[in-house]
């Protein structure tokens, strides 16, 4: 190949602009941006958002197409956003907005590097940079302990935003105390906003480490979280899978002497690409707080999401590899954060190219694109597999037990080739779909009605069936059929739906005018507490048949009362149920009178046929 000569001393390029990979999984390497970092694909794969450091020393956010041509400058010189550092951006799953970090003007110019996030808040913008919305308001102080926000991520359905927060001093060399925060995310006529912020996970509560960050969701409850959760030095962080419900975590890489942080998840949620310095000839000095100045080499590695298999993906520092950049003027390479294209055909990532000496680093960040020779491994699911522990649960309570015409959630792996909910075109007349993108579910030999699919979670409406007790459940996809599991079917299996915010603590409830019930911070501007003496609406599933039965597989066009009496309590006091009915497919609505109880969060429990709803669902009361 003929070398392509650089435009500046720090520009690098593959010969002829592209290179094959030593690992046969990779067909092509190319540099998309000579200055840039932290690229993320849009949901449709046509655009990439990234940030770069400009001549003024500050970072800004840009859009480019898949060929690397900048199409929009979102923040540079834009009067709609504070003109300090901006970066670490991500599209929301709808593709309408971009959420990013912006350094407060009360910070210190140059201190808000988007990879660290000191003095930064979360902001959102449209795809033209025409409008901006501030989502958070972090306390800013130029005196320690410094607060920081970094690495925003969305839940698969886009309803929750998760990010990392430095909230205190501590750790080795005062790396800091870090935790994960979350908040509900929604958009309307007035643009995007977040609800009440809560602590999703704090290492000191569940382990001995002090650093954790988020790289993306595998399903609705499992999050890829690099960190030092086993108490190792921060420079030796590993890749973990965190269960956001139980707060338990599994270490995927178990290499406390190597730095593994920036990572991304394949579209089928089966594979993770992550950075690793395990092959570096340089050993980091764990006692040297100035880690950016230390020479280092890092490559991308590939690991299955269950940790069962691992292999080296890139050889950018290997002189025998076709992608070796040293032959074209580059120094040491340390790969960093990455992102898969939605179709799994390519990966974009950050290269830190080191032009320093043998003992001192001089890093220049660039955006690289990697194309895969066979992307099917990142998109095809193979045969579905159901979780060994509680694969089928009530979709309201997330407990065992379901009823006919009630919603269930199914957990496992390889459950679907993509992530989506049903759409209008999936319905035939008023009949609910029994299959989405080739994914179907048999419950006691009858087809369930599929409303949501993802590689690790399905939401399905149980069909009509008089059987009770253990019944069979099996998932079928284009890749095959799962093993048959059993789940407990009951005449009554009531569960209350809860709001995603604050860990699902609060029952999904409305005032009689359909405004949301909750403390004012739950969804700011949308939620208000319930008052004793008012009639409120609470929603659940599994409360048994309606008095005018409608086949489970048909849309509910007219509400119908439930056939059995429902009783309820709030704060342990009787809450008379004035109406209990089926208001939509699988959705049961309870209109209950709020009794005289103390202010604050009060537990709500509904009972039908002697079966109560789950504990731990609350209503906020205010006189």
Buried (B, 14 or more C-beta within 10 A) or exposed (E): EEEBEBEEEBBBBBBEEBBBBBBEBBBBBBBBBBBBBBBBBBBEBEBBBBBBBEEEEBBBBBBBEBEBEBEBEBBBEBEEBBBBBBBBBBBBBEBBBBBBBBBBEEBBBBBBBBBBBBBBBBBBBBBEBEEBBBBBEBEBEEEEBBBBBBBBBBBBBBBBBBBBBBBBEBBBBEBBBBBBBBBBBBBEEEBBBBBBBBBBBBBEEBBEBBBBBBBBBBBBBBBBBBBBBBEBBBBBBBBBBBEBEEBEBBBBBEBBEBBBBBBBBBBBBBBBBBBBBBBBEBEBEBEEEEBEEBBBBBBBBBBBBEBEEBEBBBBBBBEEBBBBBBBBBBBBBBBBBBBBBBBBBBBBBBBBBBBBEEEEBBBBBBBBBBBBEEBEBBBBBBBBBBBEEBBBBBBBBBBEBBBBBBBBBBBBBBBBBBBBEBEEEBEEEEEBBBBBBEBBBBBBEBBBBBBBBBBBBBBBBBBEBEEEEEBEBBBBBBBEEBEEBEBBBBBBBBBBBBBBBBBBBBBBBBBEEEEBBBBBBBBBEBBBBBBBEEBBBBBBBBBBBBEEEBEBBBEBEEBBEBBBEBBBBBBEBEBEBEBBBBBEBBBBBBBBBBBEBEEEBBBBBBBBBEBBBBEBBBBBBEE
